[in-house]
Amino acid sequence: MTPTTPSFPEPASNGTNEAPCPTSAKKLHGRAFYESIGSPKFILAPMVDQSEFAWRMLTRSFMPASSPQDLLAYTPMLHARLFSGTPKFRHNHFQPLREPLASHPSPPSTASQSPEDLYLDGNPKFDRPLIVQFCANDPEEFLSAAKFVTPFCDAVDLNLGCPQGIARKGKYGAFLQEDQQLVFNLINKLHKELDVPITAKLRILETREKTLEYVQTVVRAGASIVTIHGRTRDMKGHKTGLADWKVIKWLREQIPREVVIFANGNILRKMDIDACLEQTGVDGVMSAEGNLYDPAIFATPPAVGEEGREYWRGVDGKGGWRMDAVFRRYMDIIYKHVMDVPPPARKPLYLPSDPEPDVAPPEVSAEHQQKRAREVGEADEQGPPAKKQKNEKREKTQNPNFLAMQPHLFHLLRALVGRHHGVRDALARCRAGDIAAYENVLQMVEAVVKDGLGEYERTQGRSWEEEVEKNEKDQKEQKKNVETSEEGKENAEVADEKDESSLETVRACKRPWWVVQPHVRPLPKEALAKGSWALSKKDKAKLEAEADAEKKKVDMSAHKRKRSRSPKKD
């Protein structure tokens, strides 16, 4: 039986059960706030150490210049207690000004700052709309931390979704859901006393009804926007599985339209965003992992014939943004904004239609050839090995934009480095802040992409078709070997192929290795069958109980059908 739509009481002035009205006349709330920032439907998720300024700027660069408000971005999750009480931590994770934030900014407006003082995070010229996310479990610490960022963002978010062990240990994120009074107090404190709105991101609970009660608490406390991740707290790692859009849709139907809701989960491509908006009825869709593999996930691809040099489209009409082009954009943002220097002059990206150069390339010295061989991980078989150079001591950087470069590029280049191990090895040797090393990797990426595009053009696409055929054959063979192995027989369960296999999704998302593309995680039962994940005793007991319950249900249905067909006795 579907519960009736819950009633949301009018905010009370005492603040004991319901949120009071915002004290500031300038402060907007709920849908009015959402509309004031442009009613964005595309949301770049808060990701620990991965949604920092440079990556947000890269993602924003693919949005139309005429409508920058189409994308709302979140900062990485910041620890409220450390952010509030440790100036060094604060400066290493949030850099709105060139000088460190020594105390709460006053007055709370970037209008009081000169353009020369403004630096990266929340800069109104290019990094808005922006929401700063914190994890917290103390209302006073949360408020203190939030006051530092208020002048440089549009809202502050409370993380109620982090499922990691460190969140359990620190009692924050998804491990606050057992203490919903504390959740209420955290949100309500900022709703009453902060000059910008408060929002929250949470995961679904064990049942729809419990999740609805949770969302009601968050809204009643004063949250202007609620983001619902359609997975439970236990769904992480190999147990991630698919997010439940049906629950999000049901919640959207139960909650008044005045409450703004974002959905999170199952977003691999732009078409998934459109499908989620349609199927759930939410106001906006958030992407985390999908954005890491394709920072252009929110953008509409260029029309046929307007690809330019950055977007590639094959003979079948399918395509994507070239890895060398996206890598270049990322590097240029690092140069221009983080380092505050002009990007280096570069030749236009290669196109197979480009005329061959008339001038022969200059000869390369043997010393340079040896250095190049070491960089791409190839052994130089001619001559003695090059003498190892003593590594110069380099001061370690704490700049979040430099620290995130290597993990970002391993995500972005995943398909390419899986094939070109020399590029992978060179990227693995890069150190935070060593821009010359990253520039070298970029040149290597441009070289292998040129080779891939040239071969595709020469064979009229047949080179890629043969690779796809080989990959699918290998996957089927691997799947067959796993299913027939003793371990596979023990772990695998009977399941519907459509619901319990990611192979079709992999096939639909697969693009040539020189194009940015989603990474499709194996579903839990696939990981289990392959042996990459082993069930704990608790998980086994739970599965056995579920299987027994399902068997009893099937047996009962069969028994009822049998009785209904049996002839009635007089």
Solvent accessible surface area in square Angstrom, and as a share of the most:
residue,aa,sasa,rsa
1,M,234,1.05
2,T,88,0.51
3,P,47,0.29
4,T,116,0.67
5,T,83,0.49
6,P,24,0.15
7,S,103,0.66
8,F,53,0.22
9,P,71,0.44
10,E,148,0.66
11,P,66,0.42
12,A,31,0.24
13,S,114,0.73
14,N,104,0.53
15,G,13,0.13
16,T,88,0.51
17,N,95,0.49
18,E,29,0.13
19,A,6,0.04
20,P,17,0.11
21,C,89,0.53
22,P,35,0.22
23,T,113,0.66
24,S,34,0.22
25,A,110,0.85
26,K,189,0.80
27,K,17,0.07
28,L,82,0.41
29,H,71,0.32
30,G,8,0.07
31,R,64,0.23
32,A,52,0.40
33,F,8,0.03
34,Y,8,0.03
35,E,102,0.46
36,S,59,0.38
37,I,10,0.05
38,G,35,0.34
39,S,44,0.28
40,P,1,0.01
41,K,105,0.45
42,F,34,0.14
43,I,0,0.00
44,L,0,0.00
45,A,1,0.01
46,P,17,0.11
47,M,20,0.09
48,V,80,0.46
49,D,88,0.45
50,Q,22,0.10
51,S,0,0.00
52,E,6,0.03
53,F,2,0.01
54,A,0,0.00
55,W,0,0.00
56,R,1,0.00
57,M,21,0.10
58,L,0,0.00
59,T,1,0.00
60,R,27,0.10
61,S,49,0.32
62,F,19,0.08
63,M,19,0.09
64,P,71,0.45
65,A,105,0.82
66,S,107,0.69
67,S,37,0.24
68,P,78,0.49
69,Q,85,0.38
70,D,47,0.24
71,L,0,0.00
72,L,0,0.00
73,A,0,0.00
74,Y,0,0.00
75,T,3,0.02
76,P,16,0.10
77,M,29,0.13
78,L,3,0.01
79,H,47,0.21
80,A,1,0.00
81,R,128,0.47
82,L,64,0.32
83,F,0,0.00
84,S,26,0.17
85,G,62,0.59
86,T,52,0.30
87,P,79,0.50
88,K,142,0.60
89,F,40,0.17
90,R,6,0.02
91,H,59,0.26
92,N,25,0.13
93,H,62,0.28
94,F,3,0.01
95,Q,12,0.05
96,P,3,0.02
97,L,23,0.12
98,R,117,0.43
99,E,125,0.56
100,P,72,0.45
101,L,12,0.06
102,A,88,0.68
103,S,76,0.49
104,H,77,0.34
105,P,25,0.16
106,S,98,0.63
107,P,76,0.48
108,P,71,0.45
109,S,46,0.30
110,T,26,0.15
111,A,94,0.73
112,S,65,0.42
113,Q,47,0.21
114,S,46,0.30
115,P,86,0.54
116,E,124,0.56
117,D,64,0.33
118,L,18,0.09
119,Y,36,0.14
120,L,2,0.01
121,D,11,0.06
122,G,1,0.01
123,N,10,0.05
124,P,69,0.43
125,K,148,0.63
126,F,59,0.24
127,D,0,0.00
128,R,58,0.21
129,P,4,0.03
130,L,0,0.00
131,I,0,0.00
132,V,0,0.00
133,Q,2,0.01
134,F,0,0.00
135,C,2,0.01
136,A,8,0.06
137,N,59,0.30
138,D,51,0.27
139,P,33,0.21
140,E,106,0.48
141,E,55,0.25
142,F,0,0.00
143,L,9,0.05
144,S,30,0.20
145,A,0,0.00
146,A,0,0.00
147,K,80,0.34
148,F,11,0.05
149,V,0,0.00
150,T,10,0.06
151,P,10,0.06
152,F,1,0.01
153,C,5,0.03
154,D,29,0.15
155,A,0,0.00
156,V,0,0.00
157,D,0,0.00
158,L,0,0.00
159,N,14,0.07
160,L,0,0.00
161,G,7,0.06
162,C,15,0.09
163,P,11,0.07
164,Q,88,0.39
165,G,46,0.45
166,I,119,0.60
167,A,0,0.00
168,R,151,0.55
169,K,182,0.77
170,G,31,0.30
171,K,91,0.39
172,Y,12,0.05
173,G,0,0.00
174,A,0,0.00
175,F,21,0.09
176,L,0,0.00
177,Q,16,0.07
178,E,122,0.55
179,D,48,0.25
180,Q,52,0.23
181,Q,110,0.49
182,L,28,0.14
183,V,0,0.00
184,F,10,0.04
185,N,59,0.30
186,L,0,0.00
187,I,0,0.00
188,N,7,0.03
189,K,40,0.17
190,L,0,0.00
191,H,5,0.02
192,K,61,0.26
193,E,83,0.37
194,L,8,0.04
195,D,76,0.40
196,V,18,0.11
197,P,9,0.06
198,I,0,0.00
199,T,0,0.00
200,A,1,0.00
201,K,23,0.10
202,L,0,0.00
203,R,20,0.07
204,I,12,0.06
205,L,16,0.08
206,E,125,0.56
207,T,60,0.35
208,R,92,0.34
209,E,86,0.39
210,K,101,0.43
211,T,0,0.00
212,L,12,0.06
213,E,105,0.47
214,Y,0,0.00
215,V,0,0.00
216,Q,31,0.14
217,T,15,0.09
218,V,0,0.00
219,V,22,0.13
220,R,72,0.26
221,A,0,0.00
222,G,1,0.01
223,A,4,0.03
224,S,1,0.01
225,I,0,0.00
226,V,0,0.00
227,T,0,0.00
228,I,0,0.00
229,H,21,0.09
230,G,1,0.01
231,R,31,0.11
232,T,38,0.22
233,R,47,0.17
234,D,86,0.45
235,M,46,0.21
236,K,72,0.30
237,G,48,0.46
238,H,87,0.39
239,K,68,0.29
240,T,23,0.14
241,G,13,0.13
242,L,108,0.54
243,A,7,0.06
244,D,56,0.29
245,W,39,0.14
246,K,151,0.64
247,V,15,0.08
248,I,0,0.00
249,K,89,0.38
250,W,19,0.07
251,L,0,0.00
252,R,5,0.02
253,E,99,0.44
254,Q,10,0.05
255,I,4,0.02
256,P,34,0.22
257,R,133,0.49
258,E,120,0.54
259,V,15,0.09
260,V,0,0.00
261,I,0,0.00
262,F,0,0.00
263,A,0,0.00
264,N,10,0.05
265,G,5,0.05
266,N,42,0.21
267,I,12,0.06
268,L,42,0.21
269,R,58,0.21
270,K,47,0.20
271,M,115,0.52
272,D,22,0.11
273,I,0,0.00
274,D,67,0.35
275,A,31,0.24
276,C,1,0.00
277,L,34,0.17
278,E,148,0.66
279,Q,95,0.42
280,T,4,0.02
281,G,32,0.30
282,V,10,0.06
283,D,13,0.07
284,G,0,0.00
285,V,0,0.00
286,M,0,0.00
287,S,2,0.01
288,A,30,0.23
289,E,56,0.25
290,G,4,0.04
291,N,0,0.00
292,L,15,0.07
293,Y,14,0.05
294,D,25,0.13
295,P,1,0.00
296,A,6,0.04
297,I,3,0.01
298,F,3,0.01
299,A,9,0.07
300,T,107,0.62
301,P,61,0.38
302,P,29,0.18
303,A,59,0.46
304,V,124,0.71
305,G,67,0.65
306,E,123,0.55
307,E,35,0.16
308,G,55,0.53
309,R,84,0.31
310,E,50,0.22
311,Y,16,0.06
312,W,32,0.11
313,R,57,0.21
314,G,11,0.11
315,V,104,0.60
316,D,97,0.51
317,G,43,0.41
318,K,107,0.45
319,G,15,0.14
320,G,9,0.08
321,W,35,0.12
322,R,3,0.01
323,M,1,0.00
324,D,2,0.01
325,A,1,0.01
326,V,1,0.01
327,F,0,0.00
328,R,37,0.13
329,R,56,0.20
330,Y,0,0.00
331,M,0,0.00
332,D,45,0.23
333,I,18,0.09
334,I,0,0.00
335,Y,23,0.09
336,K,123,0.52
337,H,27,0.12
338,V,9,0.05
339,M,69,0.31
340,D,85,0.44
341,V,63,0.36
342,P,117,0.73
343,P,50,0.32
344,P,57,0.36
345,A,110,0.85
346,R,63,0.23
347,K,167,0.71
348,P,98,0.62
349,L,12,0.06
350,Y,59,0.22
351,L,48,0.24
352,P,45,0.28
353,S,98,0.63
354,D,42,0.22
355,P,122,0.77
356,E,144,0.65
357,P,108,0.68
358,D,147,0.76
359,V,124,0.71
360,A,80,0.62
361,P,114,0.72
362,P,117,0.73
363,E,176,0.79
364,V,77,0.44
365,S,67,0.43
366,A,73,0.56
367,E,139,0.63
368,H,95,0.42
369,Q,105,0.47
370,Q,44,0.20
371,K,102,0.43
372,R,79,0.29
373,A,15,0.12
374,R,115,0.42
375,E,38,0.17
376,V,24,0.14
377,G,48,0.46
378,E,111,0.50
379,A,89,0.69
380,D,60,0.31
381,E,161,0.72
382,Q,153,0.68
383,G,52,0.50
384,P,104,0.66
385,P,124,0.78
386,A,36,0.28
387,K,174,0.74
388,K,189,0.80
389,Q,142,0.63
390,K,191,0.81
391,N,136,0.70
392,E,161,0.72
393,K,207,0.88
394,R,140,0.51
395,E,161,0.72
396,K,179,0.76
397,T,31,0.18
398,Q,91,0.40
399,N,26,0.13
400,P,26,0.16
401,N,2,0.01
402,F,29,0.12
403,L,87,0.43
404,A,3,0.03
405,M,0,0.00
406,Q,47,0.21
407,P,51,0.32
408,H,0,0.00
409,L,0,0.00
410,F,66,0.28
411,H,49,0.22
412,L,2,0.01
413,L,0,0.00
414,R,116,0.42
415,A,29,0.22
416,L,0,0.00
417,V,11,0.06
418,G,54,0.52
419,R,111,0.41
420,H,45,0.20
421,H,94,0.42
422,G,18,0.17
423,V,4,0.02
424,R,94,0.34
425,D,44,0.23
426,A,6,0.05
427,L,0,0.00
428,A,49,0.38
429,R,119,0.43
430,C,4,0.02
431,R,143,0.52
432,A,34,0.27
433,G,23,0.22
434,D,30,0.16
435,I,16,0.08
436,A,78,0.61
437,A,27,0.21
438,Y,1,0.00
439,E,25,0.11
440,N,28,0.14
441,V,1,0.00
442,L,1,0.00
443,Q,96,0.43
444,M,4,0.02
445,V,0,0.00
446,E,38,0.17
447,A,44,0.34
448,V,25,0.14
449,V,0,0.00
450,K,98,0.42
451,D,94,0.49
452,G,5,0.05
453,L,3,0.02
454,G,6,0.06
455,E,72,0.32
456,Y,13,0.05
457,E,101,0.45
458,R,180,0.66
459,T,56,0.33
460,Q,147,0.65
461,G,1,0.01
462,R,106,0.39
463,S,24,0.15
464,W,33,0.12
465,E,71,0.32
466,E,90,0.41
467,E,41,0.19
468,V,40,0.23
469,E,91,0.41
470,K,126,0.53
471,N,50,0.25
472,E,50,0.22
473,K,150,0.64
474,D,70,0.36
475,Q,68,0.30
476,K,126,0.53
477,E,95,0.42
478,Q,98,0.44
479,K,73,0.31
480,K,125,0.53
481,N,84,0.43
482,V,28,0.16
483,E,84,0.38
484,T,82,0.48
485,S,46,0.29
486,E,136,0.61
487,E,98,0.44
488,G,0,0.00
489,K,125,0.53
490,E,138,0.62
491,N,31,0.16
492,A,43,0.33
493,E,77,0.34
494,V,158,0.91
495,A,43,0.33
496,D,85,0.44
497,E,102,0.46
498,K,180,0.76
499,D,86,0.44
500,E,51,0.23
501,S,15,0.10
502,S,12,0.08
503,L,45,0.22
504,E,113,0.51
505,T,48,0.28
506,V,36,0.21
507,R,102,0.37
508,A,40,0.31
509,C,3,0.02
510,K,81,0.34
511,R,45,0.17
512,P,4,0.03
513,W,18,0.06
514,W,7,0.02
515,V,0,0.00
516,V,7,0.04
517,Q,19,0.08
518,P,23,0.15
519,H,45,0.20
520,V,26,0.15
521,R,109,0.40
522,P,56,0.35
523,L,17,0.08
524,P,32,0.20
525,K,64,0.27
526,E,27,0.12
527,A,0,0.00
528,L,4,0.02
529,A,16,0.13
530,K,104,0.44
531,G,34,0.33
532,S,64,0.41
533,W,42,0.15
534,A,83,0.64
535,L,32,0.16
536,S,56,0.36
537,K,181,0.77
538,K,166,0.70
539,D,27,0.14
540,K,96,0.41
541,A,58,0.45
542,K,124,0.53
543,L,55,0.28
544,E,112,0.50
545,A,61,0.47
546,E,86,0.39
547,A,61,0.47
548,D,80,0.41
549,A,61,0.47
550,E,97,0.43
551,K,128,0.54
552,K,146,0.62
553,K,137,0.58
554,V,82,0.47
555,D,72,0.37
556,M,109,0.49
557,S,43,0.28
558,A,41,0.32
559,H,97,0.43
560,K,129,0.55
561,R,128,0.47
562,K,135,0.57
563,R,171,0.62
564,S,91,0.59
565,R,177,0.64
566,S,56,0.36
567,P,124,0.78
568,K,196,0.83
569,K,194,0.82
570,D,194,1.00
